[in-house]
Each structure stands twice: as structure tokens, then as C-alpha cells.
């Protein structure tokens, strides 16, 4: 059972992050959140923070999958779990980038 979790954790975290970032985008646009903080518009700052948090979570998962204490003992499972870890990281960077850097409400 732990091997299944090792294999699926990164795509599941990506799925949750994708839903959270795009949900945040909808809340920002739906409620008309405005203002500035740290020299940036508040909506942009919130979306960039959510994007950065999603990437940091994926990086932490990937690092954990390479740690000897957490990684799988069998070669195939270790390879597949690390491959899905990389896929989760790439998916997070690629699919969340547009909402983080383009215009936030249309």
C-alpha cells in the first residue's frame, strides 16, 4: 500500500494545487479583490504566492522520494515513484504558470 501512495502522491498534490490555485483565481475575480501589497497588486501577489507554494510542495515531495528513508526499496517502484514526482513538478510549473503571470480577471 505504501508503494501505491509513493507513486500517486505527487500527481494527487498537483491535482489539489491546481484546484486550489484556479479556485483562488475564481474567488479573486468573483469578489473583486483589489489593493496593493509589497508594490504589487494584491490579486497578483496572492496568485504568485499560491504558485510558489505549489512548486515548493512538489519539490519537497520529490526530495522525499529521493531520501533513503522514504524511497521504495524495489527498483521499479522507486523509478516509477520518482518519475511521477518529476511529472507532478513539471505539471505544477506548466499548468499553474498562466494563472500566476497573466491578467487575473477579464
Secondary structure, 3 states (H helix, E strand, C coil): CHHHHHHHHHHHHHHHHHHHHHHHHHHHHHHCCCCEECCEEHHHHHHHHHHHHHHHHHHHHHHHHHCCCCCCCCHHHHHHHHHHHHHHHHHHHHHHHHHHHCCCCC
